């Protein structure tokens, strides 16, 4: 492996495409850095040919390159975040430039800028790195005026450079942050008390279309001569947020009906009881088991059964208040939490009547009228019990009592009811 001189910082380039080639060309004559390796799995990658011509070792495997070239600073130009994660595990997270660690680029830039005899070369290097960075890089002055806006920032926010340059950074923010941003900058310049400088955080930004976008942002202060600037490193995390929301929905909501599942029901029930105890309120728990659903499911099939459950869920949501909860407890069984029914003693009966009335209207599934009903059991906090398990057991017992007494009705729990 080519040995770097003691004064030159060793650099490994991961990615031999056009970005890697351009980066290699920029660094080939630098005295403060020395490229000691280029890696790309494609043997025809243009940067590999250039590296071979310069007697720089080439690798077709990122892991092998990282292990052979350590210690070094690695530039990940592959666009693959997993390569940055691999590099971080081998040479350390502070030695990889790429992905969320793009801010390290500015450390290298500041080091190169200190060498006055290489000022022009450093400027070209800075421009190339900013242009090829995967994250958005935005430079503003102390008045919030945008001085630099790289291509990645253009992709994230939907604006071209000429549309934002010399404009206030607040144009990329939704309210109330848009109106407050300039005041924040003024306070920081006066007091130097920072709440976001040097901290990576997630927030909502504003796309050119007006749509909100999720971003991660880290801001650092820099100086050039007597001028102060702020460098923002921005990553679009909208897709990650959508995935997180989808995972959360799968964990807490029923896939077929979209209603809360048992897990979310128990969580909301716990909070409802805590609130009721704190404010001396009454809470009602209702258990509903559909009457006649099995016959529909067996006759028309499971697909029709799923469709029926979806339409049942829609009617159940209409039967309760927005503050209340209806969850699919399993199969054709549903559970309800009626919050704070203290001020209206008849509210629980009104809701139960609405549920039964909603089920009484035939459901049209594949053009076939389907007639079902429901049996409802009700328990009350604190009249019947004060803990969740007991209240659930009582509502379940009352539901079976309603089913055994003729179905299509509701019953409040009574101590003499026999559990199933």
C-alpha positions, -999 to 999 in steps of 0.1 A, spaced: 0 0 0 13 35 -8 26 51 23 13 87 30 39 112 40 38 123 77 24 157 67 -4 143 45 -37 131 58 -46 96 43 -78 95 24 -98 64 12 -124 69 -16 -154 45 -14 -172 46 -48 -155 48 -82 -182 64 -102 -182 99 -116 -182 114 -81 -153 93 -70 -134 102 -102 -139 139 -97 -129 137 -61 -97 118 -70 -88 143 -96 -92 171 -71 -71 155 -45 -43 140 -67 -20 171 -64 -29 181 -28 -1 183 -3 -22 182 29 -40 149 19 -30 118 1 -54 92 -15 -42 58 -3 -70 37 -19 -101 36 -41 -128 10 -38 -157 0 -60 -172 -35 -67 -174 -26 -105 -140 -33 -121 -149 -9 -149 -155 20 -126 -136 50 -140 -120 60 -108 -103 26 -105 -85 31 -138 -74 66 -128 -61 53 -95 -42 25 -111 -25 50 -134 -15 70 -104 -2 39 -85 -29 42 -59 -42 8 -46 -77 -2 -57 -101 -26 -41 -133 -43 -52 -146 -47 -17 -153 -18 7 -146 -39 38 -112 -50 25 -103 -14 16 -112 -1 50 -92 -27 68 -62 -23 45 -62 15 47 -69 22 83 -62 46 99 -76 70 74 -106 93 66 -130 75 42 -153 94 18 -184 74 10 -195 85 -25 -216 54 -32 -249 68 -20 -253 36 1 -258 45 38 -249 9 48 -213 15 35 -210 44 60 -222 21 88 -197 -5 78 -169 21 77 -179 34 111 -176 -1 126 -141 -5 112 -123 29 112 -146 47 137 -176 70 132 -154 101 132 -134 89 103 -162 84 77 -176 113 56 -210 105 41 -246 100 52 -254 117 85 -217 125 91 -214 150 62 -205 177 87 -170 162 88 -165 176 53 -164 211 69 -137 200 93 -115 190 63 -124 222 45 -114 243 75 -80 224 77 -74 230 40 -84 267 43 -56 272 69 -30 265 42 -29 299 24 -7 286 -4 -34 261 -14 -63 285 -11 -75 281 -47 -72 243 -46 -91 242 -14 -119 263 -29 -123 239 -57 -123 210 -33 -150 226 -11 -172 233 -41 -169 197 -53 -177 182 -19 -207 204 -14 -220 196 -48 -216 159 -44 -228 157 -8 -258 135 -2 -272 158 25 -284 193 19 -258 220 28 -271 255 34 -249 285 44 -265 316 59 -252 348 75 -261 363 108 -292 380 92 -305 346 80 -297 354 43 -289 322 23 -253 323 8 -250 288 -4 -275 261 -13 -261 228 -27 -278 205 -52 -290 181 -24 -308 210 -8 -324 218 -41 -337 183 -43 -350 183 -7 -368 217 -8 -377 219 -45 -361 253 -51 -334 260 -76 -303 279 -63 -313 311 -80 -347 311 -63 -332 311 -28 -298 327 -30 -298 361 -10 -333 352 3 -341 347 40 -338 311 53 -372 315 69 -388 309 35 -380 272 41 -399 272 74 -436 268 84 -452 291 109 -446 299 137 -408 292 132 -408 314 100 -417 345 120 -395 337 150 -363 327 132 -348 362 127 -354 371 164 -336 339 174 -305 347 153 -304 382 169 -307 368 204 -279 343 197 -256 370 183 -262 392 214 -261 365 241 -243 335 224 -269 313 242 -276 286 217 -304 260 218 -298 244 184 -262 250 175 -242 218 174 -273 197 181 -289 174 155 -327 175 157 -358 166 137 -383 191 126 -408 201 100 -397 222 70 -416 237 41 -412 224 5 -416 248 -24 -450 232 -31 -461 243 4 -462 208 17 -445 200 50 -415 177 49 -397 160 77 -360 168 80 -331 163 103 -310 194 109 -276 201 125 -263 236 126 -228 248 133 -212 282 134 -182 291 113 -162 323 106 -144 335 75 -123 365 83 -145 387 104 -178 373 90 -199 348 109 -219 322 92 -241 292 101 -238 259 82 -269 237 82 -267 201 72 -301 188 62 -314 153 54 -349 145 42 -363 119 66 -398 119 53 -396 83 40 -382 72 74 -411 90 92 -436 73 69 -421 39 76 -421 46 114 -457 56 112 -466 25 92 -448 3 118 -465 21 146 -499 16 129 -491 -21 124 -483 -24 161 -513 -5 174 -541 -7 148 -560 -36 134 -549 -43 98 -584 -51 85 -606 -25 101 -581 3 110 -594 4 145 -571 4 175 -561 -32 185 -559 -48 219 -525 -33 227 -536 3 220 -570 -4 238 -551 -14 270 -529 16 268 -559 40 264 -578 22 291 -549 27 315 -548 64 307 -586 67 310 -586 51 345 -558 73 356 -576 104 344 -609 92 360 -592 87 394 -576 121 392 -607 140 384 -633 118 400 -649 108 368 -670 78 356 -658 56 328 -678 30 309 -664 -2 293 -685 -19 266 -678 -53 251 -696 -61 218 -699 -95 202 -715 -97 168 -746 -120 165 -748 -138 132 -714 -129 119 -702 -166 117 -731 -175 94 -721 -147 70 -684 -156 71 -691 -193 65 -716 -187 37 -699 -159 17 -663 -166 27 -635 -149 46 -630 -121 21 -667 -111 25 -663 -115 62 -634 -91 63 -654 -66 42 -683 -69 67 -660 -62 96 -647 -31 79 -683 -18 74 -692 -27 110 -662 -8 122 -672 23 102 -707 22 118 -693 17 153 -671 48 150 -702 68 141 -720 56 172 -695 71 197 -681 105 205 -647 116 190 -632 114 225 -642 78 230 -624 47 217 -636 16 199 -611 -12 193 -612 -45 176 -606 -69 204 -603 -100 183 -624 -120 158 -659 -104 158 -655 -89 192 -651 -51 198 -644 -31 230 -653 5 238 -640 31 263 -665 59 270 -646 87 288 -661 108 315 -698 98 314 -703 113 348 -722 144 337 -747 124 316 -759 92 334 -777 81 303 -748 85 279 -737 49 282 -773 37 273 -775 62 245 -742 48 230 -753 12 234 -786 20 216 -767 37 188 -745 6 184 -774 -18 182 -793 5 158 -763 9 136 -760 -29 133 -797 -34 127 -796 -19 92 -786 -47 67 -751 -47 53 -748 -51 15 -718 -74 8 -712 -83 -28 -748 -73 -36 -762 -96 -8 -780 -82 22 -764 -95 54 -783 -92 87 -764 -93 120 -768 -79 154 -748 -76 186 -747 -85 223 -732 -58 246 -719 -61 281 -712 -29 302 -691 -23 333 -686 10 351 -657 26 369 -658 30 398 -692 15 405 -684 -21 395 -646 -21 400 -615 1 401 -589 -19 382 -587 -27 345 -586 -65 347 -618 -66 368 -637 -41 346 -628 -61 315 -638 -94 330 -671 -78 342 -679 -64 308 -671 -97 292 -694 -115 317 -722 -90 310 -718 -95 272 -722 -133 275 -752 -127 297 -768 -105 270 -761 -132 244 -775 -160 265 -807 -139 273 -817 -135 237 -790 -116 219 -792 -81 202 -793 -63 235 -771 -48 262 -768 -55 299 -750 -38 327 -728 -60 348 -745 -74 379 -726 -93 407 -749 -123 403 -740 -128 366 -722 -161 360 -689 -158 340 -686 -180 309 
